[in-house]
Amino acid sequence: MKIVISSAGRRAHYVEWFREALGRTALSGEVIAMEYRLHSPSTGLADRAVPSPAYNSPEYPEALREWCRAERPDLFLSLNDYELQILSGGLAEEMRSMGCRVAVLGAELQPIVLDKHRMATALAERGIPTPRTVLGSEVDRIRSSARSGDRFVVKHRFGSGSTGLRIVEAEALPDAVEQSAQTALGADGLPAADGPAATVVQEALPGPEYGVDGVFDVDGRGELLGVLARRKDLMRGGDTDVATTVAPEPFHAAIREIGAMLRPSAAIDVDLRDNADGEPQVIDINPRLGGGYPFCHRAGADLPAALIRSAVGLEPDPELLRYRVGVTSARREEFTVVAAPR
C-alpha cells in the first residue's frame, strides 16, 4: 500500500503515525512524503521523500499526474488548504481514475469551506449553528448594530488556521480590518487584491473553543466513522498549544450535518465555540487532517489506522476512535534528521 502525505511540513507526526498504523494493521506498504522543500521535517520520517513543484506553480498538475501514473498510490492526503483547492478542480478525479483515493471535497464544495464567508452562509442555510459573519467591506453595517462591549473576530476570508486574526470591540473594527487585509491571500494562495473584502468579521463568542475531528470513510460516501474532540486550553501562534480531551457526543449532530452537506473523505477538522448559552457553534472548517488531532492521539485514538482500514475495504473498528476523556497534552518541539552523509 502506498500512502502519500503531501505538504505535511512540520506536522511530521502524521507521517510517523501512518507508518506505525501500517505495521499495526499488518499491511505491507510505505508512507511517502511529497514536498517541494525536501528539508521539510516530514521527509526525514517518511519511507520515501518525493520532490514536487509548489502546489501553486504551473508545473504542479502535470508533475502530479505523471507521478501518479507511474507510482499508482492508494491514498493521497494533503495538509495544505490551498493545495486542496487545486486538487478539487478536476485533478483529484483524474487521480481517482488511476485507483487513488484522494481526500478532498468535490469541485463545487471545496471553494465553500475555503471561503469563510460562503461557509458561514452555507452553514446558516442548513441550520447548523454558526456566529453571524460578514465581509470586512461591510464593517460599517455590523458596527451600526453593535452594542457597547460587543467583541468581534477579524480574520482572513481565505485564510488557513488563524491568519490575520484580530479580536476587537466595534470602534476598532475599521483599523483591524485594514491591518488584516494587508496580509490576506486569495483563493489561489497568492496575495489578495480586493482589500477589506479579503477579510471577514464574525461576532466573538464568549465560551470555550473546541477542536473536533469528524472521521469519515475514504471513498467519499460521507459515512461517519467517529468523532474526536478536545477543548483548546492555550493557543500559540494560531495553533493549539495545550488541550484537554472531552466527550464527543455534544458535537455529533453538527458533524453529521456537516458530513451530509460536504460529503467529506477521510477527516475534517472543525472549530467550535460555545455561545453565552453554552451551545457550540461552528466557527471554521478545514476539510483535512488538522493540527489538533494529536491531542486525541495521545489520549488513545488512532485515526491513521481507521483511515487505512477504510482504504483497504476492512470493516470499521470503533475501538480505533475511542480515547480517554480528560487527558491534557501540550505541544512540544522535536528535531528530525532530513539529510546525512552516507
C-alpha positions as CSV (number, residue, x, y, z in Angstrom):
1,M,0.0,0.0,0.0
2,K,1.3,3.5,-0.9
3,I,0.1,6.4,1.2
4,V,1.1,9.9,0.2
5,I,1.1,12.7,2.7
6,S,1.6,16.0,0.8
7,S,2.5,19.4,2.3
8,A,2.9,17.9,5.8
9,G,5.6,20.5,6.6
10,R,6.2,20.5,10.4
11,R,3.3,18.1,11.0
12,A,5.7,15.2,10.5
13,H,4.0,13.2,13.3
14,Y,1.3,12.3,10.7
15,V,4.0,10.6,8.6
16,E,5.2,8.7,11.7
17,W,1.8,7.7,12.9
18,F,0.7,6.4,9.4
19,R,3.8,4.3,9.3
20,E,3.1,2.9,12.7
21,A,-0.6,2.2,11.7
22,L,0.5,0.2,8.7
23,G,2.5,-2.0,10.9
24,R,-0.3,-2.4,13.4
25,T,-2.8,-3.3,10.6
26,A,-0.3,-5.9,9.4
27,L,-0.2,-4.4,5.9
28,S,2.9,-4.0,3.8
29,G,3.5,-0.6,2.3
30,E,5.1,2.7,2.6
31,V,4.3,6.3,3.6
32,I,5.6,8.8,1.1
33,A,6.2,12.5,2.0
34,M,5.6,14.7,-1.0
35,E,7.1,18.1,-0.6
36,Y,8.6,21.0,-2.6
37,R,11.1,21.6,0.2
38,L,13.0,18.4,0.8
39,H,14.4,19.7,4.1
40,S,10.9,19.6,5.5
41,P,10.8,17.6,8.8
42,S,8.2,15.2,7.3
43,T,10.8,13.9,4.7
44,G,13.1,12.7,7.4
45,L,10.4,10.3,8.9
46,A,8.9,9.0,5.7
47,D,9.8,5.8,4.0
48,R,10.4,7.8,0.9
49,A,10.5,11.6,0.1
50,V,9.3,12.7,-3.3
51,P,10.1,16.2,-4.6
52,S,7.1,18.1,-6.0
53,P,6.7,21.5,-7.6
54,A,4.9,24.1,-5.4
55,Y,1.1,23.5,-5.5
56,N,0.5,27.0,-7.0
57,S,3.1,26.6,-9.8
58,P,2.1,25.9,-13.4
59,E,4.2,22.6,-13.3
60,Y,2.3,21.1,-10.3
61,P,-0.7,19.5,-12.0
62,E,1.2,17.6,-14.8
63,A,4.0,16.6,-12.4
64,L,1.5,15.0,-10.1
65,R,-0.4,13.3,-12.9
66,E,2.9,11.8,-14.2
67,W,3.9,10.6,-10.8
68,C,0.6,9.0,-10.1
69,R,0.6,7.2,-13.5
70,A,4.0,5.8,-12.7
71,E,3.5,5.0,-8.9
72,R,-0.2,4.3,-8.6
73,P,-0.6,5.4,-5.0
74,D,-3.6,4.1,-2.9
75,L,-4.3,7.1,-0.7
76,F,-3.4,10.8,-1.1
77,L,-3.7,13.2,1.8
78,S,-2.8,16.9,1.7
79,L,-2.4,19.0,4.8
80,N,-2.5,22.3,2.9
81,D,-5.8,24.2,2.3
82,Y,-4.6,25.8,-0.9
83,E,-3.3,22.6,-2.4
84,L,-6.7,21.1,-1.7
85,Q,-8.3,23.8,-3.8
86,I,-6.0,22.9,-6.7
87,L,-6.7,19.2,-6.3
88,S,-10.5,19.7,-6.2
89,G,-10.6,21.4,-9.6
90,G,-10.6,18.1,-11.5
91,L,-7.1,16.9,-10.7
92,A,-8.4,14.7,-7.8
93,E,-10.9,13.0,-10.2
94,E,-8.0,12.2,-12.6
95,M,-6.1,10.6,-9.7
96,R,-9.1,8.6,-8.7
97,S,-9.4,7.2,-12.2
98,M,-6.0,5.8,-11.6
99,G,-7.2,4.0,-8.5
100,C,-6.0,6.5,-5.9
101,R,-8.3,7.6,-3.1
102,V,-7.9,11.4,-2.7
103,A,-9.1,13.1,0.5
104,V,-10.5,16.2,-1.0
105,L,-14.0,17.7,-1.3
106,G,-15.9,17.8,-4.6
107,A,-15.1,20.7,-7.0
108,E,-18.3,22.5,-6.1
109,L,-17.8,22.1,-2.3
110,Q,-14.1,22.8,-1.7
111,P,-14.5,26.5,-2.5
112,I,-17.2,26.9,0.1
113,V,-15.0,25.9,3.0
114,L,-12.0,27.8,1.7
115,D,-14.1,30.9,1.7
116,K,-15.1,31.6,5.3
117,H,-17.9,34.0,4.2
118,R,-19.5,31.4,1.9
119,M,-19.1,28.7,4.5
120,A,-20.9,30.7,7.2
121,T,-23.8,31.4,4.8
122,A,-24.0,27.7,3.8
123,L,-24.0,26.6,7.5
124,A,-26.7,29.0,8.4
125,E,-28.9,28.0,5.4
126,R,-28.6,24.3,6.6
127,G,-29.5,25.2,10.2
128,I,-26.0,24.4,11.6
129,P,-25.3,26.9,14.4
130,T,-22.7,29.5,13.4
131,P,-22.0,33.1,14.5
132,R,-23.0,36.0,12.3
133,T,-20.3,36.6,9.7
134,V,-19.9,39.5,7.2
135,L,-17.2,40.6,4.8
136,G,-14.7,43.2,6.1
137,S,-16.0,45.5,3.4
138,E,-19.3,45.6,5.3
139,V,-17.8,46.6,8.6
140,D,-19.9,49.8,8.9
141,R,-23.1,47.6,8.8
142,I,-22.0,45.5,11.7
143,R,-20.7,48.5,13.7
144,S,-24.1,50.2,13.4
145,S,-25.9,47.3,15.1
146,A,-23.2,46.6,17.8
147,R,-23.8,47.1,21.4
148,S,-21.4,48.5,23.9
149,G,-18.8,45.9,24.9
150,D,-19.5,43.6,21.9
151,R,-16.4,42.0,20.6
152,F,-15.6,40.8,17.1
153,V,-13.2,38.5,15.4
154,V,-11.4,39.7,12.2
155,K,-9.6,37.1,10.1
156,H,-8.6,36.3,6.5
157,R,-11.5,35.3,4.3
158,F,-9.4,32.6,2.6
159,G,-7.0,32.1,5.5
160,S,-5.6,28.9,6.8
161,G,-5.6,28.5,10.5
162,S,-5.8,31.8,12.3
163,T,-4.1,34.0,9.8
164,G,-4.9,37.7,10.0
165,L,-6.6,37.2,13.4
166,R,-7.7,40.3,15.4
167,I,-10.2,40.4,18.3
168,V,-11.5,43.9,18.9
169,E,-14.5,45.9,20.0
170,A,-16.7,47.7,17.5
171,E,-14.9,51.0,17.4
172,A,-11.6,49.4,16.5
173,L,-13.1,47.3,13.7
174,P,-12.1,49.5,10.7
175,D,-8.4,49.5,11.7
176,A,-8.4,45.8,12.5
177,V,-9.9,45.0,9.0
178,E,-7.4,47.3,7.3
179,Q,-4.4,45.6,9.1
180,S,-5.7,42.1,8.4
181,A,-6.3,42.8,4.8
182,Q,-2.7,43.8,4.3
183,T,-1.5,40.2,4.7
184,A,-4.6,38.4,3.2
185,L,-4.4,35.8,0.5
186,G,-6.9,35.0,-2.2
187,A,-8.4,31.6,-3.0
188,D,-5.3,30.8,-5.1
189,G,-2.9,31.3,-2.1
190,L,-1.5,34.5,-3.6
191,P,-1.8,38.0,-2.1
192,A,-5.3,39.2,-2.4
193,A,-6.1,42.4,-4.3
194,D,-9.6,43.1,-3.0
195,G,-8.7,44.8,0.3
196,P,-11.2,44.6,3.1
197,A,-13.3,42.1,1.1
198,A,-10.5,39.6,1.6
199,T,-11.3,39.5,5.4
200,V,-14.4,38.5,7.4
201,V,-15.8,39.9,10.6
202,Q,-17.5,37.5,13.0
203,E,-19.1,38.0,16.3
204,A,-16.9,36.8,19.1
205,L,-18.4,34.1,21.2
206,P,-17.7,34.1,25.0
207,G,-17.4,30.3,25.7
208,P,-14.5,27.8,25.4
209,E,-13.3,26.8,22.0
210,Y,-13.2,23.2,20.8
211,G,-11.3,21.4,18.1
212,V,-13.3,18.4,16.7
213,D,-12.4,15.9,14.1
214,G,-15.0,14.2,12.0
215,V,-13.6,10.9,10.7
216,F,-15.2,9.6,7.5
217,D,-14.7,6.8,5.1
218,V,-12.1,7.5,2.4
219,D,-14.4,6.8,-0.6
220,G,-16.4,10.0,-0.2
221,R,-19.7,8.3,0.7
222,G,-19.9,10.5,3.8
223,E,-20.1,7.6,6.2
224,L,-19.2,8.9,9.7
225,L,-16.8,6.6,11.4
226,G,-16.2,8.6,14.6
227,V,-15.9,12.0,16.3
228,L,-12.8,13.2,18.3
229,A,-12.9,16.3,20.5
230,R,-10.7,18.4,22.7
231,R,-11.0,21.8,24.5
232,K,-8.4,24.3,23.5
233,D,-6.8,25.5,26.7
234,L,-3.9,27.5,25.4
235,M,-3.0,28.9,21.9
236,R,0.3,29.9,20.5
237,G,0.8,31.5,17.0
238,G,-2.6,30.3,15.8
239,D,-2.0,26.7,16.8
240,T,-3.4,24.9,19.9
241,D,-0.6,24.6,22.4
242,V,-2.4,22.9,25.3
243,A,-5.7,21.0,25.0
244,T,-7.8,18.6,27.1
245,T,-9.9,15.8,25.5
246,V,-13.6,16.0,26.0
247,A,-16.6,13.7,25.3
248,P,-17.5,13.7,21.6
249,E,-21.3,13.3,22.0
250,P,-22.2,17.1,22.2
251,F,-20.7,17.5,18.7
252,H,-22.1,14.5,16.9
253,A,-25.2,16.4,15.5
254,A,-23.1,19.2,14.0
255,I,-20.5,16.9,12.5
256,R,-23.2,14.7,10.9
257,E,-24.9,17.7,9.4
258,I,-21.6,19.0,8.0
259,G,-20.9,15.5,6.7
260,A,-24.2,15.4,4.9
261,M,-23.5,18.9,3.4
262,L,-19.9,18.3,2.3
263,R,-19.7,14.5,1.8
264,P,-16.1,14.6,3.0
265,S,-13.4,12.0,2.6
266,A,-11.1,10.8,5.4
267,A,-11.2,13.6,8.0
268,I,-12.4,17.1,8.6
269,D,-11.2,19.5,11.3
270,V,-14.0,21.7,12.8
271,D,-13.5,24.5,15.2
272,L,-16.5,25.3,17.5
273,R,-17.0,27.8,20.3
274,D,-19.8,28.0,22.9
275,N,-22.2,30.9,22.9
276,A,-23.5,32.6,26.0
277,D,-26.0,29.7,26.5
278,G,-23.3,27.1,26.3
279,E,-24.3,25.9,22.8
280,P,-21.4,25.1,20.5
281,Q,-21.3,27.0,17.2
282,V,-19.2,26.2,14.2
283,I,-16.6,29.0,13.5
284,D,-14.3,27.2,11.0
285,I,-14.0,24.0,8.9
286,N,-10.8,22.6,7.5
287,P,-11.5,19.6,5.2
288,R,-8.3,17.7,6.1
289,L,-6.3,16.2,8.9
290,G,-5.9,19.1,11.3
291,G,-3.4,20.4,13.7
292,G,-5.4,19.4,16.8
293,Y,-5.8,15.7,16.3
294,P,-2.5,14.8,18.1
295,F,-4.2,15.7,21.4
296,C,-6.7,12.9,20.8
297,H,-3.9,10.6,19.5
298,R,-2.1,11.0,22.8
299,A,-5.3,10.0,24.6
300,G,-5.6,6.7,22.7
301,A,-7.2,7.4,19.3
302,D,-5.7,6.0,16.1
303,L,-7.2,7.9,13.2
304,P,-4.5,6.8,10.8
305,A,-5.3,3.2,11.4
306,A,-9.0,3.9,10.9
307,L,-8.4,5.5,7.6
308,I,-6.1,2.7,6.4
309,R,-8.8,0.1,7.2
310,S,-11.3,2.2,5.2
311,A,-8.8,2.4,2.3
312,V,-8.3,-1.3,2.0
313,G,-12.0,-2.2,2.5
314,L,-11.9,-3.6,6.0
315,E,-14.8,-3.2,8.4
316,P,-14.6,-0.1,10.6
317,D,-13.1,-0.8,14.1
318,P,-14.8,1.6,16.6
319,E,-12.1,1.0,19.1
320,L,-9.6,2.8,17.0
321,L,-11.5,6.1,17.5
322,R,-12.1,5.7,21.3
323,Y,-9.9,7.8,23.6
324,R,-9.7,8.8,27.3
325,V,-11.6,11.9,28.2
326,G,-9.9,14.5,30.5
327,V,-6.3,13.9,29.1
328,T,-4.4,17.2,28.9
329,S,-1.5,17.3,26.5
330,A,1.0,20.1,25.5
331,R,2.7,20.6,22.2
332,R,6.5,20.3,22.1
333,E,9.2,20.7,19.5
334,E,11.4,18.0,18.1
335,F,14.3,17.8,15.7
336,T,14.4,15.3,12.8
337,V,17.5,14.5,10.6
338,V,16.5,15.1,7.0
339,A,19.9,14.6,5.4
340,A,23.1,12.9,6.4
341,P,26.4,11.8,4.7
342,R,26.4,8.2,3.6
